[in-house]
């Protein structure tokens, strides 16, 4: 029976859990921030971001009052910027409706912007000791293997069914530790890619997939749709000290973020120069940069790039363009990781 996993899993977690900056704090804000950051981002990558974020914005009130440019800069490199924008919207809700605190209720947490069943379950159980499950990809994989379920874990109905199943075995005394133990097991033992470390699994003797040699077949996932591929040309336009950037539209991909100028298609050298002249700038020098690609959830950008020295960025260019020096680009403006291959050129002088 599935309930038999509770005791050995908790014993394993208490002795083997990783030390993480947000763990064992009993701080609902820390739990919430870390869980949002950990969506689609590895634990090791999140650690320095979390430490910097809570140092600058230590509570809900600070997050609610944070200027957008600073907020996006603190998030720079984590991607999926809608996550942090929704966090600020939720913080404003909390200031208005919950006295600046995350509500100690699973149902009330679900009312906050950007918080779904998983995050609500994590905060409710870890920070407030409420016995509700938190089902993420790790938990779906672990439980599917233990029960040898061949249902498609990408289906919301399967997720809901697993939540209901786990609700029945949630330990009343340690619901947060139990949820974290399941996540931890999926992160370090029953891993998604490569062979799971079944020999060191605290519930290996209870795992049907291990017993029946079907680990490699589970979990079952419907194949994803192929990503759409888009060719783009990125332009690093500089006058020696400063680099041209612009703000993207407030809606759509990378909404409201700053970017290096870029256009659809792969421009030839002459076409890139003509584009810069169209901005009413005088190009003096052009050099090709390395090609790069960036994968979004449904789109893949295949980028080529040029670095172009112009006579001056002080006049002529379109009004939506900004000219930033090395310090400003580092401290103030958040450039999405999609342009990560070319941001380094903003930190050094052009020829």
Secondary structure, DSSP 8 states (H G I E B T S, - for coil): -GGGHHHHHHHHHHHH----TTTT---HHHHHHHHHHHTTS-HHHHHHHHHHHHHHS-SHHHHHH--HHHHHHHHTTS--THHHHHHHHHHHHHHHHSTTS--S-HHHHTTSTT--HHHHHHHHHHHH--------HHHHHHHHHHHT--SBTTSHHHHHHHHHHHHTT--SS-HHHHHHHHHHHHHHTS-SSS---GGG-TTGGG-HHHHTT-GGG-SB-------EEEEEEEEEEESSS-EEEEE--SSSTTTT-EE--EEES---HHHHHHHHHHTT--EEEEEEEEEEEEE-SSEEEEEEEEEEEES-SSSSS-TTEEEE-HHHHHHT--B-GGGHHHHGGGGS---
